[in-house]
Amino acid sequence: HPVLVLDYLPHFEREPGDVDAAVIAAEETADVLERILSSGRALRVGISCDSLAALDAALSLPATSVLELPWKMVAALDDDPRMAEMQRRKLAVLAREVIVGQPGLRPPEAIARAATSRLVTTTLIGTGNPAHLTEAVAALK
């Protein structure tokens, strides 16, 4: 089997989980992300945010170039000053939870809506519901 070998990661992301926003904004976090970038081991670094406080902390880090946000947060950022900051810095935004975050839409509609958001760079599609996955895949055909 062929093996993919990279000299660098195209993207390194810090998953905060239940990490407090203060930890994200800590000088040590900024130092680690800067070292990863300067070493050439990653082309971009980012933070997965679960709250507006975590997003604000991630935006305070100069090295942040990628944000992973739940769809509900992306939708809430429409016309928020944070959105202008993210666009000014040309941050990549990965939208997650796009199906579960839009319960009134069928999976293909939820995915399409997220993919056409002016803030979203990439839509992460994941589901624990096999029927949702089948419907989304069928819509691609």
MILUM-542849 format. One record per residue (C-alpha): residue number from 1; residue in one letter; x, y, z negated. Coordinates in steps of 0.1 Angstrom, whole numbers, plus 5000, padded with zeros to 4 digits. Layout:
REM residues N
<marlum pos="NUM" code="A" c1="X" c2="Y" c3="Z"/>
...
This chain:
REM residues 141
<marlum pos="1" code="H" c1="5000" c2="5000" c3="5000"/>
<marlum pos="2" code="P" c1="5013" c2="5034" c3="5008"/>
<marlum pos="3" code="V" c1="5022" c2="5056" c3="4979"/>
<marlum pos="4" code="L" c1="5016" c2="5094" c3="4979"/>
<marlum pos="5" code="V" c1="5046" c2="5112" c3="4963"/>
<marlum pos="6" code="L" c1="5045" c2="5149" c3="4957"/>
<marlum pos="7" code="D" c1="5072" c2="5172" c3="4944"/>
<marlum pos="8" code="Y" c1="5045" c2="5194" c3="4929"/>
<marlum pos="9" code="L" c1="5009" c2="5194" c3="4918"/>
<marlum pos="10" code="P" c1="4987" c2="5216" c3="4940"/>
<marlum pos="11" code="H" c1="4967" c2="5225" c3="4909"/>
<marlum pos="12" code="F" c1="4972" c2="5220" c3="4871"/>
<marlum pos="13" code="E" c1="4943" c2="5226" c3="4849"/>
<marlum pos="14" code="R" c1="4939" c2="5229" c3="4811"/>
<marlum pos="15" code="E" c1="4907" c2="5212" c3="4800"/>
<marlum pos="16" code="P" c1="4897" c2="5229" c3="4768"/>
<marlum pos="17" code="G" c1="4869" c2="5206" c3="4757"/>
<marlum pos="18" code="D" c1="4861" c2="5219" c3="4723"/>
<marlum pos="19" code="V" c1="4892" c2="5241" c3="4722"/>
<marlum pos="20" code="D" c1="4885" c2="5275" c3="4707"/>
<marlum pos="21" code="A" c1="4889" c2="5305" c3="4730"/>
<marlum pos="22" code="A" c1="4917" c2="5318" c3="4707"/>
<marlum pos="23" code="V" c1="4938" c2="5287" c3="4715"/>
<marlum pos="24" code="I" c1="4933" c2="5294" c3="4753"/>
<marlum pos="25" code="A" c1="4944" c2="5330" c3="4748"/>
<marlum pos="26" code="A" c1="4973" c2="5321" c3="4726"/>
<marlum pos="27" code="E" c1="5008" c2="5332" c3="4736"/>
<marlum pos="28" code="E" c1="5019" c2="5295" c3="4736"/>
<marlum pos="29" code="T" c1="4992" c2="5287" c3="4762"/>
<marlum pos="30" code="A" c1="5003" c2="5315" c3="4784"/>
<marlum pos="31" code="D" c1="5040" c2="5304" c3="4781"/>
<marlum pos="32" code="V" c1="5032" c2="5268" c3="4790"/>
<marlum pos="33" code="L" c1="5012" c2="5279" c3="4821"/>
<marlum pos="34" code="E" c1="5040" c2="5303" c3="4832"/>
<marlum pos="35" code="R" c1="5066" c2="5276" c3="4827"/>
<marlum pos="36" code="I" c1="5046" c2="5251" c3="4848"/>
<marlum pos="37" code="L" c1="5043" c2="5277" c3="4876"/>
<marlum pos="38" code="S" c1="5079" c2="5289" c3="4875"/>
<marlum pos="39" code="S" c1="5092" c2="5253" c3="4875"/>
<marlum pos="40" code="G" c1="5075" c2="5248" c3="4909"/>
<marlum pos="41" code="R" c1="5056" c2="5217" c3="4895"/>
<marlum pos="42" code="A" c1="5023" c2="5233" c3="4902"/>
<marlum pos="43" code="L" c1="5012" c2="5258" c3="4928"/>
<marlum pos="44" code="R" c1="4983" c2="5270" c3="4908"/>
<marlum pos="45" code="V" c1="4972" c2="5268" c3="4872"/>
<marlum pos="46" code="G" c1="4938" c2="5272" c3="4856"/>
<marlum pos="47" code="I" c1="4914" c2="5266" c3="4828"/>
<marlum pos="48" code="S" c1="4882" c2="5247" c3="4825"/>
<marlum pos="49" code="C" c1="4858" c2="5269" c3="4806"/>
<marlum pos="50" code="D" c1="4827" c2="5258" c3="4787"/>
<marlum pos="51" code="S" c1="4817" c2="5292" c3="4772"/>
<marlum pos="52" code="L" c1="4820" c2="5329" c3="4781"/>
<marlum pos="53" code="A" c1="4845" c2="5333" c3="4752"/>
<marlum pos="54" code="A" c1="4867" c2="5306" c3="4769"/>
<marlum pos="55" code="L" c1="4863" c2="5324" c3="4802"/>
<marlum pos="56" code="D" c1="4873" c2="5357" c3="4787"/>
<marlum pos="57" code="A" c1="4903" c2="5340" c3="4772"/>
<marlum pos="58" code="A" c1="4913" c2="5324" c3="4805"/>
<marlum pos="59" code="L" c1="4909" c2="5357" c3="4823"/>
<marlum pos="60" code="S" c1="4933" c2="5373" c3="4798"/>
<marlum pos="61" code="L" c1="4961" c2="5350" c3="4810"/>
<marlum pos="62" code="P" c1="4980" c2="5364" c3="4840"/>
<marlum pos="63" code="A" c1="4989" c2="5330" c3="4852"/>
<marlum pos="64" code="T" c1="4953" c2="5318" c3="4856"/>
<marlum pos="65" code="S" c1="4945" c2="5313" c3="4893"/>
<marlum pos="66" code="V" c1="4918" c2="5286" c3="4890"/>
<marlum pos="67" code="L" c1="4887" c2="5284" c3="4869"/>
<marlum pos="68" code="E" c1="4865" c2="5254" c3="4865"/>
<marlum pos="69" code="L" c1="4830" c2="5265" c3="4853"/>
<marlum pos="70" code="P" c1="4797" c2="5248" c3="4848"/>
<marlum pos="71" code="W" c1="4770" c2="5259" c3="4873"/>
<marlum pos="72" code="K" c1="4749" c2="5276" c3="4846"/>
<marlum pos="73" code="M" c1="4778" c2="5299" c3="4838"/>
<marlum pos="74" code="V" c1="4785" c2="5306" c3="4875"/>
<marlum pos="75" code="A" c1="4748" c2="5315" c3="4880"/>
<marlum pos="76" code="A" c1="4749" c2="5338" c3="4849"/>
<marlum pos="77" code="L" c1="4780" c2="5357" c3="4862"/>
<marlum pos="78" code="D" c1="4761" c2="5371" c3="4892"/>
<marlum pos="79" code="D" c1="4767" c2="5409" c3="4890"/>
<marlum pos="80" code="D" c1="4786" c2="5405" c3="4857"/>
<marlum pos="81" code="P" c1="4818" c2="5426" c3="4855"/>
<marlum pos="82" code="R" c1="4838" c2="5393" c3="4851"/>
<marlum pos="83" code="M" c1="4827" c2="5383" c3="4886"/>
<marlum pos="84" code="A" c1="4843" c2="5415" c3="4901"/>
<marlum pos="85" code="E" c1="4875" c2="5407" c3="4881"/>
<marlum pos="86" code="M" c1="4876" c2="5372" c3="4894"/>
<marlum pos="87" code="Q" c1="4871" c2="5383" c3="4930"/>
<marlum pos="88" code="R" c1="4897" c2="5411" c3="4926"/>
<marlum pos="89" code="R" c1="4922" c2="5385" c3="4914"/>
<marlum pos="90" code="K" c1="4911" c2="5360" c3="4942"/>
<marlum pos="91" code="L" c1="4907" c2="5333" c3="4916"/>
<marlum pos="92" code="A" c1="4896" c2="5299" c3="4928"/>
<marlum pos="93" code="V" c1="4863" c2="5288" c3="4911"/>
<marlum pos="94" code="L" c1="4854" c2="5252" c3="4909"/>
<marlum pos="95" code="A" c1="4817" c2="5248" c3="4901"/>
<marlum pos="96" code="R" c1="4808" c2="5217" c3="4881"/>
<marlum pos="97" code="E" c1="4775" c2="5202" c3="4868"/>
<marlum pos="98" code="V" c1="4758" c2="5216" c3="4899"/>
<marlum pos="99" code="I" c1="4731" c2="5189" c3="4900"/>
<marlum pos="100" code="V" c1="4723" c2="5187" c3="4863"/>
<marlum pos="101" code="G" c1="4725" c2="5225" c3="4860"/>
<marlum pos="102" code="Q" c1="4697" c2="5230" c3="4886"/>
<marlum pos="103" code="P" c1="4670" c2="5205" c3="4875"/>
<marlum pos="104" code="G" c1="4644" c2="5220" c3="4898"/>
<marlum pos="105" code="L" c1="4663" c2="5212" c3="4929"/>
<marlum pos="106" code="R" c1="4670" c2="5179" c3="4946"/>
<marlum pos="107" code="P" c1="4707" c2="5169" c3="4945"/>
<marlum pos="108" code="P" c1="4714" c2="5180" c3="4981"/>
<marlum pos="109" code="E" c1="4697" c2="5214" c3="4976"/>
<marlum pos="110" code="A" c1="4716" c2="5219" c3="4943"/>
<marlum pos="111" code="I" c1="4749" c2="5211" c3="4960"/>
<marlum pos="112" code="A" c1="4742" c2="5234" c3="4989"/>
<marlum pos="113" code="R" c1="4732" c2="5262" c3="4967"/>
<marlum pos="114" code="A" c1="4764" c2="5260" c3="4947"/>
<marlum pos="115" code="A" c1="4785" c2="5256" c3="4978"/>
<marlum pos="116" code="T" c1="4771" c2="5289" c3="4992"/>
<marlum pos="117" code="S" c1="4776" c2="5309" c3="4960"/>
<marlum pos="118" code="R" c1="4798" c2="5340" c3="4967"/>
<marlum pos="119" code="L" c1="4818" c2="5331" c3="4936"/>
<marlum pos="120" code="V" c1="4824" c2="5294" c3="4942"/>
<marlum pos="121" code="T" c1="4855" c2="5281" c3="4961"/>
<marlum pos="122" code="T" c1="4849" c2="5244" c3="4956"/>
<marlum pos="123" code="T" c1="4819" c2="5224" c3="4944"/>
<marlum pos="124" code="L" c1="4827" c2="5194" c3="4922"/>
<marlum pos="125" code="I" c1="4800" c2="5168" c3="4927"/>
<marlum pos="126" code="G" c1="4796" c2="5142" c3="4900"/>
<marlum pos="127" code="T" c1="4767" c2="5124" c3="4886"/>
<marlum pos="128" code="G" c1="4759" c2="5096" c3="4862"/>
<marlum pos="129" code="N" c1="4726" c2="5090" c3="4881"/>
<marlum pos="130" code="P" c1="4731" c2="5065" c3="4910"/>
<marlum pos="131" code="A" c1="4699" c2="5078" c3="4927"/>
<marlum pos="132" code="H" c1="4713" c2="5114" c3="4927"/>
<marlum pos="133" code="L" c1="4745" c2="5101" c3="4943"/>
<marlum pos="134" code="T" c1="4727" c2="5081" c3="4969"/>
<marlum pos="135" code="E" c1="4705" c2="5111" c3="4978"/>
<marlum pos="136" code="A" c1="4735" c2="5134" c3="4980"/>
<marlum pos="137" code="V" c1="4755" c2="5110" c3="5002"/>
<marlum pos="138" code="A" c1="4725" c2="5104" c3="5025"/>
<marlum pos="139" code="A" c1="4722" c2="5142" c3="5030"/>
<marlum pos="140" code="L" c1="4758" c2="5142" c3="5044"/>
<marlum pos="141" code="K" c1="4749" c2="5118" c3="5072"/>
